[in-house]
Amino acid sequence: MGLTTNDMRTGRLVSFAVFNAQSEFRAELTAGDSIRLETEVVVIGSISMTFTHRLFRADGNMTAFEAEFKCVLLTLETRHATETPDDVRERATKWLENPT
């Protein structure tokens, strides 16, 4: 989406960290079930993003799990919030749930 492992390890030294998580279990999954994961960006802020993650059972397209993660972009050197780079914000707009 715009941040790479290089950005985290040796490049920009930034990464998103979850500061709030809401989750809902909707259907049982068991070992061996085929699932599909979908991720969408819900909100793009200046220092944060909100993501929705959904797990679907492949045998009927039933939503089994849904979570919303509110994340802040941190500099890994100081562990303080930092502005989301324009290129990351631009790439994230392609994942927006309801683009305006």
C-alpha positions as CSV (number, residue, x, y, z in Angstrom):
1,M,0.0,0.0,0.0
2,G,3.0,2.3,0.0
3,L,5.0,1.2,3.0
4,T,7.5,-1.6,2.5
5,T,9.6,-3.7,4.8
6,N,12.5,-1.5,3.7
7,D,10.6,1.6,4.9
8,M,10.4,-0.1,8.3
9,R,13.9,-1.5,8.6
10,T,16.3,0.8,6.8
11,G,14.4,3.4,4.7
12,R,12.0,5.9,6.2
13,L,11.9,4.0,9.5
14,V,8.2,4.4,9.9
15,S,5.4,1.9,10.5
16,F,1.7,1.8,11.4
17,A,0.8,0.8,15.0
18,V,-2.7,-0.2,16.1
19,F,-4.0,2.1,18.9
20,N,-7.6,0.8,18.8
21,A,-9.1,-2.4,17.7
22,Q,-12.7,-3.5,17.5
23,S,-13.6,-7.1,16.5
24,E,-16.7,-9.2,16.0
25,F,-16.8,-12.9,15.6
26,R,-19.8,-13.8,13.4
27,A,-19.4,-17.5,12.5
28,E,-17.3,-20.4,13.6
29,L,-14.2,-21.4,11.7
30,T,-12.5,-24.7,12.1
31,A,-9.1,-26.1,11.1
32,G,-9.1,-26.8,7.4
33,D,-11.8,-24.3,6.4
34,S,-11.1,-22.3,3.3
35,I,-11.2,-18.6,4.0
36,R,-10.8,-15.3,2.2
37,L,-9.4,-12.1,3.8
38,E,-10.5,-8.7,2.5
39,T,-8.9,-5.4,3.7
40,E,-10.2,-1.9,3.0
41,V,-9.1,1.6,4.1
42,V,-11.9,3.4,5.8
43,V,-10.3,6.7,6.8
44,I,-7.1,8.4,5.8
45,G,-6.0,11.0,8.3
46,S,-2.8,13.1,8.4
47,I,-1.1,10.8,10.9
48,S,-3.5,7.8,11.0
49,M,-5.5,5.4,9.0
50,T,-8.4,3.1,9.8
51,F,-8.6,-0.3,8.2
52,T,-11.4,-2.9,8.1
53,H,-10.4,-6.6,7.8
54,R,-13.0,-9.2,7.0
55,L,-12.6,-13.0,7.0
56,F,-15.1,-14.9,4.8
57,R,-15.9,-18.6,4.7
58,A,-15.2,-19.7,1.1
59,D,-18.0,-22.3,1.2
60,G,-20.8,-19.8,1.2
61,N,-19.2,-16.4,1.3
62,M,-20.4,-15.9,5.0
63,T,-18.6,-13.3,7.0
64,A,-16.9,-15.1,9.9
65,F,-14.9,-12.3,11.4
66,E,-14.6,-8.5,11.1
67,A,-12.2,-6.1,12.7
68,E,-11.6,-2.4,12.5
69,F,-8.0,-1.2,13.3
70,K,-7.3,2.4,14.0
71,C,-3.6,2.9,13.4
72,V,-1.1,5.8,13.8
73,L,2.0,6.2,11.8
74,L,5.1,6.2,14.0
75,T,8.7,7.0,13.4
76,L,10.5,3.9,14.6
77,E,13.4,6.0,16.0
78,T,11.4,8.1,18.4
79,R,8.1,6.2,18.6
80,H,6.2,9.4,18.0
81,A,3.4,10.0,15.5
82,T,4.4,11.4,12.2
83,E,2.7,12.8,9.1
84,T,1.8,10.1,6.6
85,P,3.9,10.7,3.4
86,D,1.9,11.9,0.4
87,D,2.9,8.9,-1.7
88,V,1.5,6.5,1.0
89,R,-1.7,8.5,1.3
90,E,-2.1,8.5,-2.5
91,R,-1.7,4.7,-2.7
92,A,-4.0,4.2,0.2
93,T,-6.8,6.0,-1.6
94,K,-7.0,3.1,-4.0
95,W,-8.1,0.9,-1.0
96,L,-10.8,3.3,0.3
97,E,-14.1,1.6,1.1
98,N,-16.2,4.6,0.0
99,P,-14.0,7.0,-2.1
100,T,-15.3,10.5,-2.3
